[in-house]
Amino acid sequence: MAVLLKIAAMLRLLTPLLLAALLAPAHALDQPEAATTRTAKQGNLTTPVKRFIVTAANPLAVDAGVEMLRAGGSAIDAAIAVQAVLGLVEPQSSGIAGGAFLMHWDGKQVQAFDGRETAPATATPEMFLKADGKPLAMRDAIQSGLSTGTPGVLAMLAEGQRQHGKLPWARLFEPAIRLAEQGFAVSPRLFELLSGEPALRSDPQAGPYFFDAAGQPRAVGFVLKNPAYAAVLRGIARQGAKAFYAGPVAEDIVRRVKGNARPGLLSTADLAAYQPVVRPPLCNDWRSYRVCGFGPPTSGHLTLMQILGLLDTQPDALSARAITAGWMHAYAESAKLAFADRARYIGDPAFVTAPGGDWQNLLGSAYLKQRGTLIGAKAMPTATAGQPAAVTQAFASQAEQLESGTSHVSIVDADGHAVSMTTSVESAFGSKVMSDGGTGLAGGFMLNNQLTDFSLNPVGVDGKPVANRVEAGKRPRSSMAPTLVFDRSGQLVMLAGSPGGPVIIHYVAKVITGALAWGLPVQQAVDLPNFGHFNSGQLIVERGALTAEQLAELRARGHQVVETDLTSGLQVLMRVKDGWVGGTDPRREGVVRGE
């Protein structure tokens, strides 16, 4: 029976991927994490709570956040406890050797905490090129030491806690340490993803931890203990984040990066020098709301707000109250235009100058209105970047390549302070390399492969440099879009975000549209079908999302429609009349809990 269950799980994992490979054209979206069994969320905290509320991608992580809030902790305190547990129970998505973007609301101001990884000091634009001058295949780049950037999430969380924490730092790691030492039950999603990830078996640390002596993944319900992770967290709890960025932990990370068949460039000096950045948020009016998000180095907010702004120039979109073929056409064309600008202009602001010196120029009403005139009744093949303002740097558009991620956390505490954080190790299980932090114990934490978010080819077809090319100390462009939405009185009304690589932008656009423009209950907005366009020639829609008539109309308009699995992980909180409710994605294992 156990063997049959394993085979069934593997078939659920592989069948959508095989069908996509057979049915889709050559450029069909490669999902950062494969689709797994859905979890119904119909009863997911629809009764409003007033004291606090937490949503994250795993129930054990949510429990850790609730524990901190019950103890009088802040939203930041809870986020740290949640992240520590996610790194244990959901290692395929995020962890202490990854990075994150965190939006924080303290009742008076919005702050944007940047914990994105950085390229090593010795990195060069050509580091992912082979001897023949062509880029490495993406999988080869991911599974190399070259892909690991300087982790940023712990340093960023420490800075956030220094400013807004209420509980002792060490207290925040107690739930994760307890679970790591006593063990946690392997979840269905972790099992299914392990079943489809053969590269982990060959890693000397990850292989014995995730797989049994026969090479089979630990079964659903198997109690998995991680003594190495517990020991590393105990050091961080005692000494602060510096215990990660120097000493045995840092040395072991570097040893494993440099010991790869394709050695990486990360050094202990890079880890010791890492600094998080507190950035001004980008806030923009949209209909009767003010939407605040993260600016570059992530493209999330700018591209999201371009799509929403362009949609509002289209009558079919303004009048819609549900997904129709006309609305989907307007959305796809808006997305093409937004992603064309994304590919041309957006990169780390320490290295890339915004058009006209201000990223808000990409969202100017006159510019969006002018761009909206390019949307007609028929689909344009692809869009080209516009010129929102004077450009001082001549960049090539980045070629399409795989981008992955991640996990999302949304929290509101008893003081009404809030955290919306998207956190990642990039691809599923990062670079497929596990570090034990120099403890010599079983288990550990996964290393990121965030540097493959850079353009592997540093120049475009026209020979001009790509804005998002690798450079020493640079932060790779992201699509992560942690979002806070306020009404015009300044009251916080929504927290949203999702994993999903570049589709994150579409997932967040979907839930904002469904909940705020169409008035759907938040769980229904999360449950809406997924879709997206990346200016790559294809409109991708979730399998079974559209009727045969809608598909036919879109194809008649000239769209190349591809049905596939789109594995969002939306974690959304929304204010209602009597408090807060939440919605969490049936495509993953998250829950919402509060009091």
C-alpha positions as CSV (number, residue, x, y, z in Angstrom):
1,M,0.0,0.0,0.0
2,A,2.8,2.4,0.9
3,V,4.4,1.8,-2.5
4,L,1.1,2.4,-4.3
5,L,0.6,5.7,-2.4
6,K,4.1,6.8,-3.4
7,I,3.5,5.9,-7.1
8,A,0.1,7.8,-7.0
9,A,1.8,10.9,-5.6
10,M,4.5,10.8,-8.2
11,L,2.0,10.5,-11.0
12,R,0.0,13.5,-9.6
13,L,3.3,15.4,-9.7
14,L,4.5,14.3,-13.1
15,T,1.4,14.1,-15.1
16,P,0.7,17.8,-15.4
17,L,4.4,18.4,-16.3
18,L,4.3,15.7,-19.0
19,L,1.1,17.0,-20.4
20,A,2.5,20.5,-20.5
21,A,5.6,19.3,-22.3
22,L,3.5,17.4,-24.8
23,L,0.8,20.0,-25.5
24,A,2.5,23.3,-25.0
25,P,4.7,25.2,-27.5
26,A,8.4,25.5,-26.9
27,H,8.3,28.5,-24.5
28,A,5.6,27.2,-22.1
29,L,6.2,28.5,-18.6
30,D,8.6,26.4,-16.5
31,Q,7.1,26.4,-13.0
32,P,9.5,27.2,-10.1
33,E,7.7,24.6,-7.9
34,A,5.6,21.8,-9.4
35,A,1.9,21.6,-8.8
36,T,0.8,19.3,-6.0
37,T,-2.4,18.1,-4.5
38,R,-4.8,20.9,-3.7
39,T,-6.1,21.6,-0.2
40,A,-9.7,22.9,0.1
41,K,-9.9,26.2,2.1
42,Q,-13.6,26.8,2.3
43,G,-13.6,27.0,6.1
44,N,-10.5,29.2,6.3
45,L,-11.2,31.9,8.9
46,T,-14.2,33.6,7.4
47,T,-15.3,34.8,10.8
48,P,-13.6,38.1,11.5
49,V,-11.0,38.3,14.3
50,K,-10.0,41.6,16.0
51,R,-6.9,40.9,18.0
52,F,-4.3,39.5,15.5
53,I,-4.1,37.4,12.4
54,V,-1.4,35.3,10.6
55,T,-1.3,33.5,7.3
56,A,1.7,31.6,5.9
57,A,2.4,28.5,3.7
58,N,2.5,25.9,6.4
59,P,0.3,25.4,9.6
60,L,3.3,24.8,11.8
61,A,4.8,28.1,10.8
62,V,1.5,29.9,11.4
63,D,1.4,28.3,14.9
64,A,4.8,29.8,15.6
65,G,3.6,33.2,14.6
66,V,0.4,32.9,16.7
67,E,2.6,31.8,19.7
68,M,4.6,35.0,19.4
69,L,1.5,37.2,19.1
70,R,-0.1,35.6,22.1
71,A,3.1,36.3,24.1
72,G,2.7,40.1,23.2
73,G,5.0,40.1,20.3
74,S,4.9,42.4,17.3
75,A,4.2,41.6,13.7
76,I,8.0,41.6,13.0
77,D,8.5,39.2,16.0
78,A,5.9,36.8,14.6
79,A,7.4,37.0,11.1
80,I,10.8,35.9,12.4
81,A,9.3,32.9,14.2
82,V,7.3,32.1,11.0
83,Q,10.4,32.3,8.8
84,A,12.5,30.1,11.1
85,V,9.9,27.4,11.0
86,L,9.3,27.7,7.2
87,G,13.0,27.1,6.7
88,L,12.5,23.8,8.5
89,V,9.2,22.5,7.2
90,E,9.1,24.1,3.8
91,P,12.8,24.0,2.8
92,Q,11.9,24.0,-0.9
93,S,10.7,27.5,-0.8
94,S,12.6,29.7,1.7
95,G,15.1,29.6,4.5
96,I,17.8,31.4,6.5
97,A,20.2,31.2,3.6
98,G,17.8,33.0,1.3
99,G,16.5,36.5,0.9
100,A,13.3,38.5,1.3
101,F,11.4,41.7,0.8
102,L,9.3,42.9,3.7
103,M,6.8,45.7,3.9
104,H,6.0,47.0,7.4
105,W,3.2,49.3,8.6
106,D,3.6,50.7,12.1
107,G,0.3,52.7,12.1
108,K,2.1,55.8,10.9
109,Q,4.5,54.9,8.2
110,V,5.3,52.2,5.6
111,Q,8.8,50.9,5.4
112,A,10.3,48.6,2.8
113,F,13.0,46.3,4.3
114,D,15.3,44.8,1.6
115,G,16.9,41.5,2.4
116,R,17.7,40.5,-1.1
117,E,20.9,38.5,-1.8
118,T,23.9,40.3,-3.3
119,A,26.5,39.1,-5.9
120,P,29.9,38.3,-4.5
121,A,32.6,41.0,-4.6
122,T,34.5,39.1,-7.3
123,A,31.4,38.5,-9.5
124,T,31.6,39.7,-13.2
125,P,28.9,40.1,-15.9
126,E,30.4,37.1,-17.7
127,M,30.4,34.7,-14.8
128,F,27.6,32.5,-16.3
129,L,29.1,32.3,-19.8
130,K,30.8,29.2,-21.1
131,A,34.1,29.2,-23.0
132,D,32.2,29.6,-26.3
133,G,30.6,32.8,-25.0
134,K,27.1,31.3,-24.6
135,P,25.3,31.2,-21.3
136,L,25.1,28.1,-19.2
137,A,21.9,26.1,-19.5
138,M,19.7,27.3,-16.6
139,R,19.7,24.0,-14.8
140,D,23.5,23.9,-14.9
141,A,23.6,27.4,-13.6
142,I,21.2,26.7,-10.8
143,Q,23.1,23.5,-9.7
144,S,26.4,25.2,-9.4
145,G,28.3,27.2,-6.8
146,L,28.0,30.2,-9.1
147,S,24.3,30.6,-8.3
148,T,24.5,31.3,-4.6
149,G,24.4,34.9,-3.5
150,T,25.1,36.4,-0.1
151,P,22.0,35.6,2.0
152,G,20.1,38.6,3.3
153,V,17.0,37.5,5.1
154,L,18.4,37.1,8.6
155,A,20.2,40.5,8.6
156,M,17.1,42.1,7.3
157,L,14.9,40.6,9.9
158,A,17.4,41.5,12.6
159,E,17.2,45.2,11.5
160,G,13.4,45.0,11.4
161,Q,13.3,43.5,14.9
162,R,15.7,46.2,16.2
163,Q,13.3,48.9,15.1
164,H,9.9,47.2,15.8
165,G,10.5,44.1,18.0
166,K,8.9,43.6,21.4
167,L,10.0,40.2,22.5
168,P,13.6,39.0,23.2
169,W,15.4,37.9,20.0
170,A,16.1,34.5,21.4
171,R,12.4,33.8,22.1
172,L,11.6,34.1,18.4
173,F,13.5,30.9,17.6
174,E,12.1,28.6,20.2
175,P,9.3,27.1,18.1
176,A,11.7,26.3,15.2
177,I,14.3,24.8,17.6
178,R,11.7,22.7,19.3
179,L,10.4,21.3,16.0
180,A,13.8,20.7,14.7
181,E,14.8,18.7,17.8
182,Q,11.6,16.8,18.3
183,G,10.8,16.4,14.6
184,F,7.9,17.4,12.3
185,A,5.7,15.3,10.1
186,V,6.7,15.4,6.4
187,S,3.8,17.1,4.6
188,P,2.2,15.9,1.3
189,R,3.7,18.8,-0.6
190,L,7.2,18.3,0.7
191,F,7.0,14.6,-0.2
192,E,5.7,15.2,-3.7
193,L,8.3,17.8,-4.4
194,L,11.1,15.6,-3.1
195,S,9.8,12.8,-5.4
196,G,10.5,15.0,-8.4
197,E,13.9,16.4,-7.4
198,P,16.6,13.8,-8.1
199,A,19.5,16.3,-7.8
200,L,19.0,16.3,-4.0
201,R,19.9,12.7,-3.7
202,S,23.5,13.3,-4.7
203,D,24.1,16.1,-2.2
204,P,26.1,14.6,0.7
205,Q,24.1,16.6,3.3
206,A,20.6,16.7,1.7
207,G,20.5,13.2,0.4
208,P,20.7,11.3,3.7
209,Y,18.4,13.8,5.3
210,F,15.5,13.8,2.8
211,F,15.8,10.3,1.5
212,D,16.0,6.8,3.0
213,A,18.7,4.2,2.4
214,A,16.9,3.0,-0.7
215,G,16.9,6.5,-2.2
216,Q,13.1,7.0,-1.6
217,P,11.9,10.4,-0.2
218,R,10.8,10.4,3.5
219,A,7.1,9.4,3.4
220,V,4.2,11.6,4.3
221,G,3.9,11.7,8.1
222,F,7.5,10.6,8.7
223,V,8.8,12.4,11.7
224,L,11.9,14.3,10.4
225,K,14.4,15.7,12.9
226,N,17.0,18.3,12.0
227,P,19.7,18.6,14.7
228,A,22.0,20.7,12.5
229,Y,19.3,23.3,12.0
230,A,18.5,23.3,15.7
231,A,22.2,23.9,16.6
232,V,22.5,26.7,14.0
233,L,19.4,28.4,15.3
234,R,20.6,28.1,18.9
235,G,23.7,30.0,17.9
236,I,21.7,32.7,16.2
237,A,19.4,32.9,19.2
238,R,22.3,33.5,21.5
239,Q,24.6,35.7,19.4
240,G,22.2,37.4,17.0
241,A,22.4,37.3,13.2
242,K,26.2,37.7,13.4
243,A,26.4,34.0,14.3
244,F,25.2,33.3,10.7
245,Y,27.4,35.8,8.9
246,A,30.7,34.9,10.6
247,G,32.3,31.9,12.2
248,P,31.5,28.2,11.5
249,V,28.2,28.8,9.7
250,A,29.6,31.2,7.2
251,E,32.7,29.1,6.7
252,D,30.6,26.0,6.0
253,I,28.4,27.9,3.5
254,V,31.5,29.1,1.6
255,R,33.1,25.6,1.7
256,R,30.1,24.0,0.1
257,V,29.8,26.8,-2.6
258,K,33.4,26.5,-3.5
259,G,33.4,22.7,-3.4
260,N,30.8,22.4,-6.1
261,A,31.7,20.9,-9.5
262,R,31.3,24.5,-10.8
263,P,32.8,26.4,-7.8
264,G,31.1,29.6,-6.8
265,L,32.6,33.0,-5.9
266,L,31.0,33.6,-2.5
267,S,33.5,34.3,0.3
268,T,33.3,34.8,4.1
269,A,34.2,38.4,3.5
270,D,31.0,38.7,1.4
271,L,28.9,37.3,4.3
272,A,30.6,39.5,6.9
273,A,30.0,42.6,4.7
274,Y,26.3,42.1,4.0
275,Q,24.0,45.0,4.9
276,P,20.2,45.1,4.5
277,V,18.6,48.3,3.1
278,V,15.6,50.1,4.3
279,R,14.0,51.7,1.2
280,P,11.2,54.2,0.8
281,P,8.1,52.3,-0.4
282,L,6.4,53.0,-3.7
283,C,2.8,54.0,-3.1
284,N,0.3,54.7,-5.9
285,D,-3.4,55.6,-6.1
286,W,-5.6,53.1,-7.8
287,R,-9.3,53.6,-7.9
288,S,-10.4,54.4,-4.3
289,Y,-7.3,52.8,-2.8
290,R,-3.6,53.5,-2.2
291,V,-1.4,50.5,-3.0
292,C,2.1,50.4,-1.5
293,G,4.8,48.0,-2.6
294,F,8.5,47.4,-3.1
295,G,10.5,49.3,-5.8
296,P,13.6,48.0,-7.5
297,P,15.5,45.7,-7.2
298,T,12.1,43.9,-7.5
299,S,9.9,44.6,-10.4
300,G,6.8,43.5,-8.5
301,H,5.1,46.7,-7.6
302,L,6.0,48.7,-10.8
303,T,4.8,45.9,-13.1
304,L,1.7,45.2,-11.1
305,M,0.7,48.8,-11.0
306,Q,1.4,49.2,-14.7
307,I,-0.9,46.3,-15.5
308,L,-3.7,47.7,-13.2
309,G,-3.2,51.2,-14.6
310,L,-3.3,50.0,-18.2
311,L,-6.4,47.9,-17.5
312,D,-8.2,51.1,-16.4
313,T,-7.6,52.6,-19.8
314,Q,-9.7,49.8,-21.4
315,P,-13.5,49.9,-21.4
316,D,-13.8,46.1,-21.4
317,A,-11.8,45.9,-18.2
318,L,-13.5,48.8,-16.4
319,S,-17.0,47.3,-17.0
320,A,-16.1,43.7,-16.1
321,R,-17.1,42.1,-12.8
322,A,-15.7,38.7,-13.6
323,I,-13.2,37.0,-15.9
324,T,-14.5,37.3,-19.4
325,A,-12.8,36.8,-22.7
326,G,-12.8,40.6,-23.2
327,W,-11.3,41.3,-19.8
328,M,-8.7,38.6,-20.3
329,H,-7.7,40.1,-23.7
330,A,-7.3,43.5,-22.1
331,Y,-5.3,42.0,-19.3
332,A,-3.0,40.1,-21.6
333,E,-2.2,43.1,-23.7
334,S,-1.6,45.3,-20.6
335,A,0.8,42.6,-19.3
336,K,2.7,42.6,-22.6
337,L,3.3,46.3,-22.4
338,A,4.2,46.2,-18.7
339,F,6.6,43.3,-19.1
340,A,8.3,45.0,-22.1
341,D,9.2,47.9,-19.8
342,R,10.3,45.5,-17.0
343,A,12.7,43.8,-19.3
344,R,14.3,47.0,-20.5
345,Y,14.5,49.3,-17.4
346,I,14.3,47.5,-14.0
347,G,17.3,46.5,-12.0
348,D,19.2,47.2,-8.8
349,P,18.8,51.0,-8.2
350,A,22.4,51.2,-7.0
351,F,23.4,50.2,-10.5
352,V,20.5,51.3,-12.8
353,T,19.1,54.7,-13.2
354,A,15.3,55.0,-13.5
355,P,13.9,56.7,-16.6
356,G,14.0,60.4,-15.9
357,G,15.5,59.6,-12.5
358,D,12.3,58.5,-10.9
359,W,10.7,55.0,-11.0
360,Q,7.3,56.6,-10.7
361,N,7.7,57.8,-14.3
362,L,6.8,54.3,-15.3
363,L,3.4,54.8,-13.6
364,G,2.6,58.3,-14.8
365,S,-1.1,58.7,-15.9
366,A,-0.2,60.3,-19.2
367,Y,2.3,57.6,-20.0
368,L,-0.1,54.8,-19.2
369,K,-2.8,56.4,-21.2
370,Q,-0.5,56.7,-24.2
371,R,0.6,53.1,-23.8
372,G,-3.0,52.0,-23.5
373,T,-3.8,53.3,-27.0
374,L,-1.6,50.5,-28.3
375,I,-4.2,47.9,-27.1
376,G,-6.6,47.1,-29.9
377,A,-9.3,44.4,-30.6
378,K,-6.6,42.0,-31.8
379,A,-3.6,40.7,-29.9
380,M,-0.3,42.3,-30.7
381,P,2.4,39.7,-31.3
382,T,4.8,41.2,-28.7
383,A,5.2,44.7,-27.2
384,T,8.2,46.9,-27.2
385,A,9.3,49.0,-24.3
386,G,8.1,52.6,-24.1
387,Q,9.9,55.7,-23.1
388,P,8.3,57.2,-20.0
389,A,11.0,59.8,-19.6
390,A,14.5,60.7,-20.7
391,V,16.8,57.7,-20.5
392,T,20.4,58.2,-19.6
393,Q,21.5,54.6,-19.8
394,A,21.0,52.6,-23.1
395,F,20.0,49.1,-22.1
396,A,19.0,46.0,-24.0
397,S,15.8,44.2,-23.1
398,Q,16.6,41.0,-21.1
399,A,15.8,37.8,-22.9
400,E,13.2,35.6,-21.2
401,Q,14.6,33.1,-18.7
402,L,13.3,31.0,-15.8
403,E,12.7,32.9,-12.5
404,S,11.6,31.1,-9.4
405,G,10.4,31.3,-5.9
406,T,9.2,31.4,-2.9
407,S,6.8,31.8,0.1
408,H,4.7,34.6,1.5
409,V,3.7,35.7,5.0
410,S,1.1,38.2,6.0
411,I,0.6,39.3,9.7
412,V,-1.4,41.9,11.6
413,D,-0.6,42.2,15.3
414,A,-2.6,43.4,18.3
415,D,-1.4,47.0,17.7
416,G,-2.6,47.0,14.1
417,H,1.0,46.9,12.9
418,A,1.5,44.7,9.8
419,V,4.0,42.7,7.9
420,S,3.7,41.5,4.3
421,M,6.9,39.5,3.4
422,T,7.9,37.5,0.4
423,T,10.8,35.2,1.1
424,S,12.8,32.8,-1.1
425,V,15.7,30.5,-1.8
426,E,14.8,30.9,-5.5
427,S,14.2,27.5,-7.2
428,A,12.7,24.5,-5.4
429,F,15.3,23.6,-2.8
430,G,17.5,26.5,-4.0
431,S,20.8,25.3,-5.5
432,K,20.1,21.8,-4.3
433,V,23.0,22.1,-1.8
434,M,22.5,21.8,2.0
435,S,24.8,23.2,4.7
436,D,25.0,21.9,8.2
437,G,26.4,25.2,9.4
438,G,29.7,23.5,10.4
439,T,28.0,21.5,13.1
440,G,28.8,18.0,11.7
441,L,25.2,17.0,12.5
442,A,22.4,15.6,10.2
443,G,20.2,18.0,8.3
444,G,20.8,21.7,8.0
445,F,19.5,24.4,5.6
446,M,19.3,24.9,1.8
447,L,21.5,27.4,0.0
448,N,20.0,29.8,-2.4
449,N,20.4,30.1,-6.2
450,Q,19.3,33.7,-6.4
451,L,22.1,34.8,-8.7
452,T,20.3,33.0,-11.5
453,D,17.7,35.8,-11.3
454,F,20.3,37.9,-13.0
455,S,20.4,37.8,-16.8
456,L,22.8,35.0,-17.6
457,N,23.7,36.8,-20.8
458,P,25.0,40.2,-19.9
459,V,24.2,41.8,-23.3
460,G,21.2,41.8,-25.5
461,V,21.0,40.8,-29.2
462,D,21.9,44.4,-30.1
463,G,25.1,44.2,-28.0
464,K,23.9,46.7,-25.4
465,P,24.3,45.8,-21.7
466,V,21.2,44.3,-19.9
467,A,20.2,46.3,-16.9
468,N,19.9,43.1,-14.8
469,R,23.3,41.7,-15.7
470,V,25.6,40.4,-12.9
471,E,27.8,43.0,-11.2
472,A,29.8,42.8,-8.0
473,G,27.6,43.6,-4.9
474,K,24.5,43.9,-7.1
475,R,21.1,42.6,-6.1
476,P,19.3,40.6,-8.8
477,R,16.0,41.7,-10.2
478,S,13.0,40.0,-8.6
479,S,9.3,39.7,-9.2
480,M,8.4,39.5,-5.5
481,A,5.5,41.8,-4.7
482,P,4.6,42.1,-1.0
483,T,1.8,44.5,-0.9
484,L,-0.1,46.7,1.5
485,V,-3.4,48.4,0.4
486,F,-4.9,51.3,2.2
487,D,-8.2,53.1,1.7
488,R,-8.2,56.8,1.0
489,S,-8.6,57.6,4.8
490,G,-5.3,55.9,5.4
491,Q,-6.7,52.7,7.0
492,L,-4.9,49.5,6.1
493,V,-7.4,47.2,4.3
494,M,-5.4,44.4,2.7
495,L,-2.1,42.6,2.8
496,A,-1.2,40.4,-0.2
497,G,1.7,38.5,-1.8
498,S,2.5,35.1,-3.4
499,P,5.3,32.9,-4.5
500,G,5.6,32.0,-8.2
501,G,8.5,33.7,-10.0
502,P,7.3,36.2,-12.6
503,V,3.7,35.0,-12.2
504,I,3.7,36.5,-8.7
505,I,2.8,39.8,-10.4
506,H,-0.2,38.3,-12.0
507,Y,-1.3,36.4,-8.9
508,V,-1.3,39.6,-6.9
509,A,-3.1,41.6,-9.7
510,K,-5.7,38.8,-9.7
511,V,-6.5,38.9,-6.0
512,I,-6.5,42.8,-5.8
513,T,-8.9,42.9,-8.8
514,G,-11.1,40.1,-7.5
515,A,-11.4,41.4,-3.9
516,L,-11.2,45.2,-4.4
517,A,-12.6,45.8,-7.9
518,W,-15.1,43.0,-8.1
519,G,-16.0,42.8,-4.4
520,L,-15.5,39.1,-4.0
521,P,-14.9,37.6,-0.5
522,V,-11.1,37.3,-0.1
523,Q,-11.0,33.5,-0.3
524,Q,-13.1,33.6,-3.5
525,A,-10.6,36.1,-4.9
526,V,-7.7,33.8,-4.0
527,D,-9.5,30.8,-5.6
528,L,-10.0,32.6,-8.9
529,P,-8.2,30.9,-11.8
530,N,-4.6,31.9,-12.5
531,F,-3.4,33.4,-15.7
532,G,-0.6,35.6,-17.1
533,H,1.4,36.9,-20.0
534,F,5.1,37.8,-20.1
535,N,5.3,39.4,-23.5
536,S,6.7,36.0,-24.7
537,G,4.1,35.1,-27.3
538,Q,1.8,33.1,-25.0
539,L,-1.2,33.7,-22.8
540,I,-1.0,31.1,-20.1
541,V,-4.2,30.2,-18.2
542,E,-4.8,27.6,-15.4
543,R,-6.0,24.3,-16.7
544,G,-9.8,24.4,-16.8
545,A,-10.0,28.1,-15.9
546,L,-11.8,29.2,-19.1
547,T,-14.8,27.9,-21.0
548,A,-14.4,26.5,-24.5
549,E,-16.2,29.6,-25.8
550,Q,-13.8,32.0,-24.0
551,L,-10.8,30.1,-25.3
552,A,-12.2,30.2,-28.8
553,E,-12.8,34.0,-28.6
554,L,-9.3,34.6,-27.3
555,R,-7.7,32.5,-30.0
556,A,-9.9,34.4,-32.6
557,R,-8.4,37.6,-31.3
558,G,-4.9,36.2,-32.0
559,H,-3.8,34.9,-28.6
560,Q,-1.7,31.8,-28.4
561,V,-3.4,30.3,-25.3
562,V,-1.7,27.6,-23.3
563,E,-3.5,25.8,-20.5
564,T,-1.1,24.6,-17.7
565,D,-0.8,24.4,-13.9
566,L,0.0,27.7,-12.2
567,T,1.1,27.1,-8.6
568,S,0.4,30.3,-6.8
569,G,0.7,30.5,-3.0
570,L,-1.3,33.6,-2.1
571,Q,-1.5,34.6,1.6
572,V,-4.0,37.4,1.9
573,L,-5.5,39.3,4.8
574,M,-8.4,41.7,4.4
575,R,-10.2,44.1,6.7
576,V,-14.0,43.7,6.9
577,K,-16.6,45.5,9.0
578,D,-15.9,43.5,12.2
579,G,-12.2,42.8,12.0
580,W,-9.9,40.8,9.8
581,V,-10.4,37.7,7.6
582,G,-7.9,35.8,5.4
583,G,-7.6,33.8,2.3
584,T,-4.9,31.2,1.6
585,D,-4.2,29.4,-1.6
586,P,-5.7,25.9,-2.2
587,R,-2.7,25.2,-4.4
588,R,-0.5,25.0,-1.4
589,E,-0.7,24.0,2.3
590,G,-1.2,27.4,4.0
591,V,-3.7,28.4,6.7
592,V,-5.0,31.6,8.3
593,R,-5.3,31.8,12.1
594,G,-6.1,34.6,14.5
595,E,-8.0,35.7,17.6
